[in-house]
Amino acid sequence: MYTKRRFKKIIPGKLDSFEKEVVSEAAVTIFVNGRQAVTAMASPDMLKEYATGFLLTESVVSNADEIESIQVEGNKVSILTLNPRKILFSKKTVLSGCGGTASVIDYSTLPSASDGGIFTPERIQDAVSLVKSCVEDDKTGEIHFAGLFTATDDIVIAGDIGRDNALDKAIGAAVLKNISLTECFVAVSGRISSEMIRKCLFTRISIIVSGGETTSLACDIAVESNMTLIGSVSPQKMIIYSGDHRIEGKQN
């Protein structure tokens, strides 16, 4: 996830040369059934998990059983699905900025949130604390993290230069472990975007939480789809924007 580079540093009266770790960034291309599906600027690790999560969140496949094979060669991922004639989306390029590729989200095309589980406030606070610890351990302070958790287990925490990529990696890792996503909730670092809400809905994850804030569109979609959206999570408080019926002790 990191690459060493040499730099020069100016200090009073002196110019020093030194070596420093920076976040790795590469163009990662995913091919599905021989066709280029996406080129994304991403952290070049967990590429099998990233590709799996991307196919799920883009509804190319509905579960891991529809994937016949995944081959990673450098920064190229080639995937064969059991339905090679399925029509794919148009080829995309995703930059390392944290936004998604959709400019307009049509509410009518989004599924309603699944019932999902019910979680305690303490479990949510613990998950956000684990994600925050990854941020604190990051050598550069420039990596976004996303984790998947159940009521009892910490499934995976993934990092990337793009927040949406990190979520794809976490989802893909959980699915490859045969974890039921309907039993999970997502905890992320930083703000919760509308693209994150969309990805969760398409993979039947009904709860997303963060120590950060949310955007207005993410909040609107969460309310419309009956998804649980929680921000500003800390040991002292949390703000439930939507779906408080999935939080133990907070049901109306």
TORLOBA-833543 format. One line per 4 residues: for each residue x, y, z of N, C-alpha, C. Coordinates in nm, 4 decimals. Layout:
BEGIN
X,Y,Z,X,Y,Z,X,Y,Z; ...
This chain:
BEGIN
0.0816,-0.1211,0.0000,0.0000,0.0000,0.0000,0.0852,0.1264,0.0000; 0.2141,0.1095,0.0315,0.3048,0.2240,0.0356,0.4226,0.2024,-0.0589; 0.4768,0.3126,-0.1090,0.5932,0.3109,-0.1968,0.6926,0.4144,-0.1459; 0.8190,0.3773,-0.1422,0.9211,0.4711,-0.0950,0.9683,0.5598,-0.2090
0.9815,0.6867,-0.1809,1.0340,0.7843,-0.2760,1.1341,0.8752,-0.2043; 1.2296,0.9276,-0.2817,1.3284,1.0195,-0.2243,1.2841,1.1627,-0.2496; 1.3030,1.2462,-0.1467,1.2624,1.3859,-0.1534,1.3727,1.4740,-0.0971; 1.3517,1.6027,-0.1147,1.4400,1.7001,-0.0512,1.3576,1.7866,0.0433
1.4165,1.8141,0.1554,1.3476,1.8902,0.2597,1.4305,2.0120,0.2960; 1.3625,2.1237,0.3006,1.4307,2.2480,0.3385,1.4072,2.2726,0.4864; 1.5144,2.2842,0.5599,1.5087,2.3270,0.6995,1.5944,2.4525,0.7102; 1.5790,2.5296,0.8153,1.6533,2.6565,0.8239,1.8030,2.6408,0.7951
1.8445,2.7036,0.6858,1.9864,2.7062,0.6511,2.0401,2.5788,0.5898; 1.9519,2.4830,0.5530,2.0021,2.3555,0.5039,1.9003,2.2881,0.4120; 1.9521,2.2167,0.3103,1.8691,2.1365,0.2208,1.9059,1.9900,0.2401; 1.8132,1.9117,0.2905,1.8383,1.7699,0.3205,1.7682,1.6804,0.2199
1.8308,1.5664,0.1901,1.7690,1.4637,0.1080,1.7243,1.3510,0.2003; 1.6033,1.2995,0.1773,1.5542,1.1937,0.2643,1.4575,1.1034,0.1879; 1.4296,0.9883,0.2478,1.3386,0.8908,0.1884,1.2096,0.8877,0.2687; 1.0963,0.8811,0.1972,0.9666,0.8874,0.2626,0.8688,0.7925,0.1935
0.7797,0.7320,0.2717,0.6763,0.6459,0.2144,0.5555,0.7284,0.1733; 0.5073,0.7032,0.0521,0.3858,0.7675,0.0022,0.2858,0.6571,-0.0339; 0.1604,0.6962,-0.0473,0.0566,0.5988,-0.0805,0.0753,0.5498,-0.2239; 0.0692,0.4195,-0.2431,0.0793,0.3626,-0.3776,-0.0494,0.3897,-0.4555
-0.0354,0.4241,-0.5814,-0.1499,0.4468,-0.6697,-0.1183,0.3876,-0.8061; -0.2133,0.3158,-0.8621,-0.1918,0.2529,-0.9925,-0.3245,0.2443,-1.0670; -0.3134,0.2347,-1.1990,-0.4318,0.2125,-1.2815,-0.4625,0.0628,-1.2808; -0.5758,0.0268,-1.2228,-0.6183,-0.1135,-1.2137,-0.7315,-0.1342,-1.3138
-0.7147,-0.2314,-1.4023,-0.8156,-0.2583,-1.5051,-0.8798,-0.3936,-1.4820; -1.0127,-0.3940,-1.4837,-1.0883,-0.5174,-1.4672,-1.1514,-0.5556,-1.6007; -1.1253,-0.6785,-1.6438,-1.1865,-0.7340,-1.7644,-1.2873,-0.8403,-1.7219; -1.4066,-0.8334,-1.7780,-1.5102,-0.9314,-1.7483,-1.5493,-1.0018,-1.8778
-1.5276,-1.1319,-1.8822,-1.5575,-1.2122,-2.0010,-1.4910,-1.1547,-2.1262; -1.3666,-1.1096,-2.1076,-1.2876,-1.0597,-2.2192,-1.3102,-0.9140,-2.2544; -1.4045,-0.8482,-2.1879,-1.4325,-0.7079,-2.2172,-1.3855,-0.6201,-2.1033; -1.3265,-0.5049,-2.1375,-1.2825,-0.4129,-2.0346,-1.4044,-0.3498,-1.9680
-1.4130,-0.3687,-1.8365,-1.5273,-0.3156,-1.7624,-1.4956,-0.1829,-1.6962; -1.3760,-0.1702,-1.6395,-1.3423,-0.0477,-1.5672,-1.1915,-0.0347,-1.5565; -1.1446,0.0888,-1.5578,-1.0076,0.1203,-1.5184,-1.0169,0.2183,-1.4025; -0.9622,0.1793,-1.2901,-0.9729,0.2608,-1.1692,-0.8349,0.2935,-1.1155
-0.8188,0.4154,-1.0686,-0.6986,0.4518,-0.9959,-0.7193,0.4059,-0.8522; -0.6361,0.3117,-0.8092,-0.6589,0.2479,-0.6804,-0.5267,0.2100,-0.6160; -0.5337,0.1750,-0.4884,-0.4187,0.1154,-0.4215,-0.4071,-0.0290,-0.4714; -0.2924,-0.0669,-0.5273,-0.2817,-0.1972,-0.5953,-0.2607,-0.3150,-0.5012
-0.3534,-0.3344,-0.4083,-0.3518,-0.4511,-0.3217,-0.4951,-0.5025,-0.3101; -0.5124,-0.6255,-0.2647,-0.6446,-0.6873,-0.2512,-0.7243,-0.6743,-0.3817; -0.6568,-0.6990,-0.4954,-0.7236,-0.6780,-0.6242,-0.8300,-0.7830,-0.6528; -0.8100,-0.9046,-0.6067,-0.9141,-1.0065,-0.6238,-1.0396,-0.9658,-0.5472
-1.0207,-0.9185,-0.4254,-1.1333,-0.8740,-0.3438,-1.1979,-0.7495,-0.4039; -1.1146,-0.6580,-0.4536,-1.1683,-0.5359,-0.5140,-1.2546,-0.5687,-0.6349; -1.2057,-0.6548,-0.7228,-1.2809,-0.6900,-0.8435,-1.4117,-0.7609,-0.8084; -1.4063,-0.8501,-0.7108,-1.5277,-0.9203,-0.6677,-1.6303,-0.8227,-0.6136
-1.5852,-0.7336,-0.5261,-1.6767,-0.6349,-0.4702,-1.7327,-0.5416,-0.5751; -1.6493,-0.5023,-0.6711,-1.6956,-0.4119,-0.7770,-1.8056,-0.4769,-0.8602; -1.7872,-0.6032,-0.8965,-1.8896,-0.6723,-0.9755,-2.0209,-0.6845,-0.8989; -2.0113,-0.7059,-0.7680,-2.1321,-0.7167,-0.6866,-2.2024,-0.5814,-0.6722
-2.1263,-0.4771,-0.6445,-2.1883,-0.3463,-0.6223,-2.2377,-0.2827,-0.7521; -2.1891,-0.3318,-0.8656,-2.2379,-0.2838,-0.9947,-2.3426,-0.3781,-1.0540; -2.3831,-0.4794,-0.9753,-2.4869,-0.5754,-1.0161,-2.4519,-0.6537,-1.1421; -2.3230,-0.6713,-1.1693,-2.2819,-0.7585,-1.2794,-2.3061,-0.9033,-1.2389
-2.2809,-0.9347,-1.1107,-2.3157,-1.0653,-1.0546,-2.3938,-1.0397,-0.9260; -2.4729,-1.1372,-0.8861,-2.5512,-1.1216,-0.7635,-2.4881,-1.1937,-0.6452; -2.3960,-1.2852,-0.6731,-2.3231,-1.3527,-0.5657,-2.1952,-1.4134,-0.6218; -2.1075,-1.4585,-0.5330,-1.9769,-1.5100,-0.5752,-1.9881,-1.6376,-0.6570
-2.0992,-1.7117,-0.6416,-2.1164,-1.8359,-0.7170,-2.1286,-1.8119,-0.8670; -2.1616,-1.6888,-0.9074,-2.1735,-1.6567,-1.0492,-2.0387,-1.6254,-1.1132; -1.9329,-1.6221,-1.0318,-1.7979,-1.5981,-1.0828,-1.7284,-1.7317,-1.1027; -1.6880,-1.7587,-1.2259,-1.6218,-1.8855,-1.2568,-1.4748,-1.8827,-1.2217
-1.4071,-1.7723,-1.2521,-1.2644,-1.7626,-1.2217,-1.2225,-1.6167,-1.2134; -1.1178,-1.5929,-1.1343,-1.0558,-1.4597,-1.1222,-0.9063,-1.4773,-1.1340; -0.8452,-1.4051,-1.2270,-0.7003,-1.4129,-1.2465,-0.6416,-1.2727,-1.2351; -0.5426,-1.2592,-1.1474,-0.4757,-1.1308,-1.1264,-0.3353,-1.1385,-1.1842
-0.3061,-1.0493,-1.2772,-0.1724,-1.0380,-1.3364,-0.1289,-0.8932,-1.3259; -0.0388,-0.8660,-1.2314,0.0008,-0.7278,-1.2086,-0.1192,-0.6468,-1.1636; -0.1497,-0.5394,-1.2378,-0.2642,-0.4554,-1.2051,-0.3825,-0.4813,-1.2987; -0.3841,-0.5983,-1.3588,-0.4937,-0.6401,-1.4462,-0.5672,-0.7572,-1.3817
-0.6995,-0.7460,-1.3755,-0.7821,-0.8531,-1.3196,-0.8756,-0.9030,-1.4291; -0.8698,-1.0325,-1.4578,-0.9552,-1.0937,-1.5594,-1.0542,-1.1876,-1.4919; -1.1815,-1.1660,-1.5203,-1.2875,-1.2434,-1.4561,-1.3730,-1.3109,-1.5616; -1.4047,-1.4373,-1.5373,-1.5017,-1.5091,-1.6188,-1.6237,-1.5376,-1.5323
-1.7421,-1.5070,-1.5854,-1.8647,-1.5350,-1.5129,-1.9379,-1.6521,-1.5772; -2.0327,-1.7076,-1.5039,-2.1084,-1.8213,-1.5558,-2.2065,-1.7800,-1.6640; -2.2331,-1.6508,-1.6742,-2.3236,-1.5993,-1.7766,-2.2485,-1.4990,-1.8629; -2.1623,-1.5472,-1.9537,-2.0762,-1.4562,-2.0306,-2.1517,-1.3657,-2.1256
-2.2778,-1.3935,-2.1531,-2.3532,-1.3107,-2.2465,-2.4282,-1.1980,-2.1772; -2.4164,-1.1930,-2.0433,-2.4861,-1.0875,-1.9720,-2.4328,-0.9523,-2.0154; -2.5238,-0.8578,-2.0420,-2.4833,-0.7258,-2.0897,-2.4163,-0.6499,-1.9770; -2.2992,-0.5954,-2.0057,-2.2262,-0.5181,-1.9066,-2.2585,-0.3705,-1.9212
-2.2256,-0.2964,-1.8180,-2.2337,-0.1512,-1.8229,-2.1279,-0.0985,-1.9187; -2.1389,0.0287,-1.9546,-2.0389,0.0904,-2.0413,-1.9045,0.0967,-1.9703; -1.7992,0.0886,-2.0472,-1.6641,0.0957,-1.9915,-1.6472,0.2236,-1.9099; -1.5853,0.2129,-1.7932,-1.5714,0.3261,-1.7037,-1.4259,0.3531,-1.6722
-1.3998,0.4763,-1.6356,-1.2712,0.5131,-1.5781,-1.2996,0.5818,-1.4460; -1.2432,0.5295,-1.3369,-1.2648,0.5857,-1.2048,-1.1341,0.6465,-1.1570; -1.1360,0.7756,-1.1295,-1.0159,0.8438,-1.0831,-0.9989,0.8225,-0.9332; -0.8864,0.8682,-0.8796,-0.8584,0.8428,-0.7389,-0.9303,0.9398,-0.6473
-1.0004,1.0394,-0.7019,-1.0899,1.1188,-0.6201,-1.1953,1.0270,-0.5627; -1.2539,1.0645,-0.4514,-1.3348,0.9686,-0.3762,-1.4755,0.9531,-0.4280; -1.5176,1.0315,-0.5258,-1.6537,1.0198,-0.5746,-1.6717,0.9002,-0.6639; -1.7984,0.8624,-0.6833,-1.8295,0.7514,-0.7727,-1.8390,0.7986,-0.9159
-1.8854,0.7109,-1.0040,-1.8922,0.7442,-1.1456,-2.0304,0.7902,-1.1885; -2.1299,0.7780,-1.1004,-2.2643,0.8190,-1.1373,-2.2868,0.9642,-1.0994; -2.3444,1.0436,-1.1904,-2.3722,1.1830,-1.1619,-2.5145,1.2030,-1.1128; -2.6053,1.1121,-1.1500,-2.7441,1.1183,-1.1069,-2.7874,0.9805,-1.0611
-2.8501,0.9729,-0.9446,-2.8994,0.8455,-0.8943,-3.0508,0.8471,-0.9011; -3.1075,0.7537,-0.9740,-3.2519,0.7416,-0.9885,-3.3049,0.6540,-0.8749; -3.3816,0.7137,-0.7842,-3.4342,0.6393,-0.6708,-3.5104,0.5136,-0.7149; -3.5779,0.5224,-0.8278,-3.6630,0.4119,-0.8708,-3.5829,0.2867,-0.9065
-3.4542,0.3023,-0.9338,-3.3717,0.1870,-0.9710,-3.3045,0.1226,-0.8502; -3.3168,0.1839,-0.7341,-3.2493,0.1322,-0.6149,-3.3407,0.0391,-0.5365; -3.2869,-0.0727,-0.4902,-3.3693,-0.1629,-0.4083,-3.3906,-0.1046,-0.2694; -3.4951,-0.1499,-0.2022,-3.5136,-0.1141,-0.0618,-3.4137,-0.1919,0.0225
-3.3798,-0.1372,0.1370,-3.2854,-0.2059,0.2253,-3.3451,-0.3358,0.2761; -3.2610,-0.4369,0.2902,-3.3052,-0.5634,0.3483,-3.3316,-0.5432,0.4972; -3.3977,-0.6400,0.5594,-3.4280,-0.6269,0.7022,-3.3008,-0.6117,0.7844; -3.2016,-0.6927,0.7540,-3.0750,-0.6853,0.8252,-3.0877,-0.7244,0.9709
-2.9786,-0.7058,1.0446,-2.9780,-0.7394,1.1862,-3.0050,-0.6190,1.2733; -3.0076,-0.6420,1.4033,-3.0195,-0.5344,1.5012,-2.8914,-0.5341,1.5835; -2.8312,-0.4161,1.5967,-2.7001,-0.4051,1.6608,-2.7065,-0.3082,1.7782; -2.6237,-0.3342,1.8765,-2.6180,-0.2451,1.9924,-2.5352,-0.1205,1.9589
-2.5633,-0.0097,2.0262,-2.4789,0.1087,2.0073,-2.3327,0.0798,2.0399; -2.3103,-0.0041,2.1403,-2.1728,-0.0362,2.1807,-2.0979,-0.1101,2.0705; -2.1686,-0.2001,1.9998,-2.1035,-0.2737,1.8907,-2.0663,-0.1785,1.7786; -2.1529,-0.0855,1.7484,-2.1243,0.0131,1.6442,-2.0068,0.1017,1.6845
-2.0038,0.1439,1.8091,-1.8922,0.2261,1.8569,-1.7610,0.1492,1.8517; -1.7641,0.0207,1.8858,-1.6427,-0.0615,1.8799,-1.5903,-0.0713,1.7361; -1.6821,-0.0917,1.6397,-1.6417,-0.1052,1.4996,-1.5800,0.0243,1.4479; -1.6432,0.1361,1.4797,-1.5893,0.2652,1.4357,-1.4530,0.2897,1.4999
-1.4369,0.2490,1.6245,-1.3079,0.2638,1.6921,-1.1992,0.1829,1.6226; -1.2318,0.0619,1.5760,-1.1349,-0.0201,1.5036,-1.0944,0.0450,1.3720; -1.1919,0.1008,1.3011,-1.1606,0.1688,1.1756,-1.0742,0.2919,1.2021; -1.1067,0.3659,1.3068,-1.0273,0.4841,1.3418,-0.8838,0.4464,1.3768
-0.8660,0.3302,1.4393,-0.7297,0.2874,1.4742,-0.6479,0.2602,1.3481; -0.7146,0.2122,1.2412,-0.6443,0.1929,1.1133,-0.5999,0.3274,1.0564; -0.6854,0.4271,1.0688,-0.6507,0.5616,1.0223,-0.5306,0.6138,1.0993; -0.5311,0.5923,1.2299,-0.4206,0.6408,1.3133,-0.2904,0.5676,1.2816
-0.2999,0.4408,1.2412,-0.1795,0.3633,1.2090,-0.1276,0.3898,1.0680; -0.2103,0.4535,0.9836,-0.1691,0.4834,0.8472,-0.0476,0.5757,0.8488; 0.0559,0.5371,0.7777,0.1817,0.6117,0.7798,0.1721,0.7472,0.7111; 0.0713,0.7642,0.6261,0.0621,0.8870,0.5468,-0.0589,0.9731,0.5819
-0.1610,0.9125,0.6406,-0.2834,0.9860,0.6692,-0.3683,1.0097,0.5465; -0.3419,0.9364,0.4387,-0.4111,0.9603,0.3117,-0.4947,0.8409,0.2645; -0.5129,0.7403,0.3477,-0.5857,0.6199,0.3068,-0.7234,0.6170,0.3720; -0.8235,0.5798,0.2931,-0.9588,0.5604,0.3431,-0.9767,0.4139,0.3819
-1.0572,0.3894,0.4839,-1.0800,0.2534,0.5305,-1.2289,0.2219,0.5375; -1.2615,0.0966,0.5086,-1.3980,0.0469,0.5209,-1.3923,-0.0928,0.5805; -1.4804,-0.1210,0.6757,-1.4815,-0.2514,0.7399,-1.6201,-0.3115,0.7418; -1.6246,-0.4443,0.7439,-1.7502,-0.5172,0.7574,-1.7496,-0.5919,0.8899
-1.8628,-0.5822,0.9613,-1.8723,-0.6383,1.0956,-2.0075,-0.7069,1.1130; -2.0088,-0.8127,1.1940,-2.1342,-0.8729,1.2379,-2.1543,-0.8357,1.3851; -2.2579,-0.8896,1.4451,-2.2842,-0.8592,1.5853,-2.1724,-0.9083,1.6759; -2.0982,-1.0104,1.6295,-1.9945,-1.0692,1.7150,-1.8547,-1.0704,1.6547
-1.8438,-1.0575,1.5222,-1.7144,-1.0756,1.4566,-1.6723,-0.9532,1.3758; -1.5409,-0.9307,1.3727,-1.4806,-0.8304,1.2852,-1.4379,-0.9043,1.1584; -1.5086,-0.8852,1.0491,-1.4853,-0.9655,0.9285,-1.3614,-0.9179,0.8534; -1.3550,-0.7900,0.8192,-1.2431,-0.7384,0.7395,-1.2432,-0.5867,0.7460
-1.1242,-0.5292,0.7408,-1.1082,-0.3852,0.7201,-1.0127,-0.3674,0.6041; -1.0543,-0.2927,0.5031,-0.9730,-0.2726,0.3831,-0.9435,-0.1240,0.3653; -0.8283,-0.0959,0.3042,-0.7891,0.0426,0.2808,-0.7598,0.0692,0.1349; -0.7787,0.1947,0.0938,-0.7504,0.2339,-0.0447,-0.7435,0.3857,-0.0508
-0.6857,0.4353,-0.1609,-0.6824,0.5799,-0.1808,-0.8210,0.6359,-0.2106; -0.9118,0.5503,-0.2555,-1.0492,0.5914,-0.2819,-1.1439,0.5260,-0.1839; -1.2359,0.6030,-0.1259,-1.3260,0.5468,-0.0249,-1.4191,0.4414,-0.0853; -1.4629,0.4620,-0.2106,-1.5494,0.3623,-0.2750,-1.4728,0.2336,-0.3041
-1.3466,0.2472,-0.3429,-1.2628,0.1288,-0.3662,-1.2453,0.0488,-0.2383; -1.2243,0.1189,-0.1264,-1.2077,0.0505,0.0021,-1.3325,-0.0295,0.0367; -1.4496,0.0276,0.0087,-1.5743,-0.0443,0.0358,-1.5879,-0.1657,-0.0547; -1.5540,-0.1516,-0.1821,-1.5571,-0.2670,-0.2729,-1.4663,-0.3784,-0.2236
-1.3467,-0.3427,-0.1776,-1.2520,-0.4442,-0.1284,-1.3091,-0.5172,-0.0072; -1.3673,-0.4424,0.0852,-1.4222,-0.5043,0.2052,-1.5382,-0.5978,0.1707; -1.6265,-0.5526,0.0821,-1.7397,-0.6357,0.0410,-1.6901,-0.7615,-0.0295; -1.5959,-0.7446,-0.1219,-1.5419,-0.8596,-0.1932,-1.4754,-0.9593,-0.1009
-1.4004,-0.9096,-0.0026,-1.3320,-0.9989,0.0916,-1.4322,-1.0791,0.1730; -1.5388,-1.0149,0.2164,-1.6403,-1.0851,0.2955,-1.7109,-1.1918,0.2127; -1.7450,-1.1574,0.0897,-1.8154,-1.2525,0.0026,-1.7259,-1.3725,-0.0281; -1.5982,-1.3490,-0.0513,-1.5064,-1.4596,-0.0789,-1.4864,-1.5497,0.0430
-1.5205,-1.4986,0.1615,-1.5163,-1.5795,0.2838,-1.6514,-1.6460,0.3114; -1.7445,-1.6296,0.2163,-1.8794,-1.6873,0.2292,-1.9569,-1.6285,0.3469; -1.9335,-1.5006,0.3739,-2.0073,-1.4298,0.4782,-2.1367,-1.3741,0.4193; -2.2467,-1.3913,0.4898,-2.3744,-1.3344,0.4460,-2.3748,-1.1844,0.4745
-2.3842,-1.1039,0.3700,-2.3772,-0.9594,0.3866,-2.4988,-0.9036,0.4597; -2.6109,-0.9736,0.4542,-2.7305,-0.9241,0.5233,-2.7123,-0.9249,0.6748; -2.6130,-1.0008,0.7235,-2.5864,-1.0067,0.8667,-2.4794,-0.9064,0.9092; -2.4322,-0.8248,0.8140,-2.3205,-0.7333,0.8399,-2.3653,-0.5877,0.8411
-2.2812,-0.5050,0.9015,-2.2917,-0.3610,0.8811,-2.1546,-0.3086,0.8411; -2.1545,-0.1925,0.7775,-2.0325,-0.1305,0.7279,-1.9933,-0.0141,0.8189; -1.8648,-0.0052,0.8505,-1.8103,0.1118,0.9191,-1.6991,0.1692,0.8327; -1.7027,0.2999,0.8113,-1.6056,0.3629,0.7223,-1.5382,0.4804,0.7920
-1.4232,0.5179,0.7392,-1.3564,0.6398,0.7843,-1.4049,0.7553,0.6972; -1.4171,0.8707,0.7541,-1.4574,0.9871,0.6756,-1.6067,0.9900,0.6479; -1.6432,1.0749,0.5522,-1.7850,1.0964,0.5255,-1.8475,0.9787,0.4510; -1.9780,0.9676,0.4635,-2.0550,0.8656,0.3929,-2.1178,0.9309,0.2708
-2.0866,0.8773,0.1526,-2.1349,0.9352,0.0271,-2.2561,0.8606,-0.0259; -2.3239,0.9222,-0.1207,-2.4387,0.8571,-0.1851,-2.3955,0.7309,-0.2594; -2.2749,0.7303,-0.3146,-2.2258,0.6119,-0.3849,-2.2078,0.4950,-0.2889; -2.1655,0.5227,-0.1672,-2.1532,0.4176,-0.0666,-2.2895,0.3595,-0.0320
-2.3886,0.4454,-0.0188,-2.5245,0.3981,0.0088,-2.5713,0.3074,-0.1044; -2.5464,0.3495,-0.2281,-2.5890,0.2696,-0.3438,-2.5229,0.1327,-0.3413; -2.3927,0.1288,-0.3162,-2.3209,0.0011,-0.3139,-2.3756,-0.0908,-0.2047; -2.4058,-0.0363,-0.0888,-2.4610,-0.1173,0.0192,-2.5980,-0.1730,-0.0183
-2.6825,-0.0914,-0.0780,-2.8162,-0.1368,-0.1142,-2.8110,-0.2519,-0.2143; -2.7222,-0.2419,-0.3122,-2.7136,-0.3457,-0.4143,-2.6511,-0.4748,-0.3623; -2.5885,-0.4692,-0.2458,-2.5312,-0.5911,-0.1881,-2.6058,-0.6321,-0.0606; -2.7233,-0.5723,-0.0366,-2.8128,-0.6090,0.0738,-2.7506,-0.5850,0.2107
-2.6680,-0.4817,0.2196,-2.6170,-0.4350,0.3486,-2.7074,-0.3198,0.3923; -2.7650,-0.3308,0.5099,-2.8692,-0.2356,0.5482,-2.8232,-0.1274,0.6456; -2.6976,-0.1351,0.6918,-2.6485,-0.0379,0.7900,-2.5089,0.0092,0.7509; -2.4892,0.1410,0.7506,-2.3556,0.1974,0.7310,-2.3340,0.3061,0.8358
-2.2149,0.3066,0.8962,-2.1861,0.3992,1.0056,-2.0480,0.4604,0.9858; -2.0257,0.5736,1.0517,-1.8963,0.6406,1.0406,-1.8762,0.7345,1.1588; -1.7506,0.7577,1.1892,-1.7175,0.8615,1.2855,-1.7283,0.9984,1.2235; -1.7384,1.0019,1.0883,-1.7524,1.1281,1.0170,-1.8975,1.1614,0.9888
-1.9158,1.2518,0.8949,-2.0489,1.2996,0.8604,-2.1016,1.2298,0.7360; -2.2169,1.2740,0.6877,-2.2765,1.2215,0.5660,-2.3100,1.3368,0.4721; -2.3394,1.3042,0.3474,-2.3832,1.4068,0.2523,-2.5360,1.4106,0.2499; -2.5895,1.5187,0.1965,-2.7350,1.5338,0.1911,-2.7991,1.4266,0.1040
-2.7354,1.3932,-0.0103,-2.7926,1.2936,-0.0996,-2.7869,1.1547,-0.0367; -2.6786,1.1237,0.0337,-2.6697,0.9956,0.1033,-2.7822,0.9836,0.2050; -2.8091,1.0911,0.2758,-2.9156,1.0918,0.3754,-3.0517,1.0721,0.3089; -3.0751,1.1414,0.1980,-3.2025,1.1293,0.1272,-3.2270,0.9868,0.0786
-3.1235,0.9251,0.0210,-3.1379,0.7896,-0.0316,-3.1603,0.6903,0.0821; -3.0894,0.7090,0.1933,-3.1061,0.6198,0.3074,-3.2495,0.6252,0.3605; -3.3045,0.7457,0.3712,-3.4425,0.7603,0.4184,-3.5385,0.6949,0.3200; -3.5183,0.7216,0.1905,-3.6071,0.6686,0.0868,-3.6047,0.5161,0.0819
-3.4893,0.4571,0.1066,-3.4735,0.3119,0.0943,-3.4871,0.2378,0.2272; -3.5131,0.3124,0.3356,-3.5278,0.2530,0.4692,-3.3979,0.1896,0.5179; -3.2858,0.2504,0.4812,-3.1544,0.2029,0.5240,-3.1138,0.2758,0.6518; -3.0315,0.2122,0.7329,-2.9825,0.2747,0.8552,-2.8514,0.3475,0.8266
-2.8516,0.4766,0.8537,-2.7360,0.5626,0.8292,-2.7024,0.6349,0.9588; -2.5784,0.6162,1.0056,-2.5360,0.6737,1.1331,-2.4019,0.7441,1.1150; -2.3923,0.8661,1.1642,-2.2677,0.9417,1.1552,-2.2261,0.9965,1.2903; -2.1081,1.0599,1.2919,-2.0538,1.1240,1.4129,-2.0470,1.0271,1.5306
-2.0097,0.9014,1.4998,-2.0035,0.8001,1.6058,-1.8794,0.8220,1.6920; -1.9001,0.8305,1.8204,-1.7915,0.8439,1.9169,-1.8323,0.7684,2.0430; -1.7417,0.7554,2.1395,-1.7817,0.6867,2.2628,-1.8947,0.7569,2.3371; -1.9142,0.8857,2.3085,-2.0148,0.9624,2.3806,-2.1492,0.9721,2.3081
-2.1476,0.9613,2.1726,-2.2714,0.9871,2.1003,-2.2660,0.9280,1.9607; -2.3809,0.9317,1.8937,-2.3898,0.9030,1.7515,-2.5156,0.9694,1.7001; -2.5168,1.0034,1.5713,-2.6332,1.0658,1.5098,-2.6960,0.9665,1.4133; -2.8206,0.9274,1.4392,-2.8921,0.8335,1.3529,-2.9770,0.9151,1.2552
-2.9358,0.9157,1.1284,-3.0064,0.9919,1.0262,-3.1270,0.9159,0.9728; -3.1184,0.7840,0.9760,-3.2259,0.7031,0.9196,-3.2168,0.5616,0.9755; -3.3324,0.4954,0.9926,-3.3348,0.3536,1.0261,-3.2986,0.3197,1.1683; -3.3508,0.3938,1.2662,-3.3144,0.3653,1.4049,-3.3739,0.2341,1.4559
-3.4643,0.1725,1.3787,-3.5236,0.0448,1.4217,-3.4230,-0.0700,1.4211; -3.3059,-0.0500,1.3593,-3.2042,-0.1551,1.3592,-3.1026,-0.1384,1.4723; -3.1249,-0.0389,1.5577,-3.0351,-0.0156,1.6694,-3.1043,-0.0576,1.7990; -3.0425,-0.1499,1.8683,-3.1030,-0.2067,1.9900,-3.1301,-0.0971,2.0922
-3.2534,-0.0970,2.1420,-3.2911,0.0012,2.2426,-3.3371,0.1335,2.1861; -3.3308,0.1488,2.0489,-3.3688,0.2759,1.9864,-3.4939,0.2620,1.9004; -3.5584,0.1436,1.9053,-3.6750,0.1220,1.8211,-3.7915,0.2083,1.8715; -3.8682,0.2605,1.7724,-3.9862,0.3395,1.8089,-4.0989,0.2453,1.8529
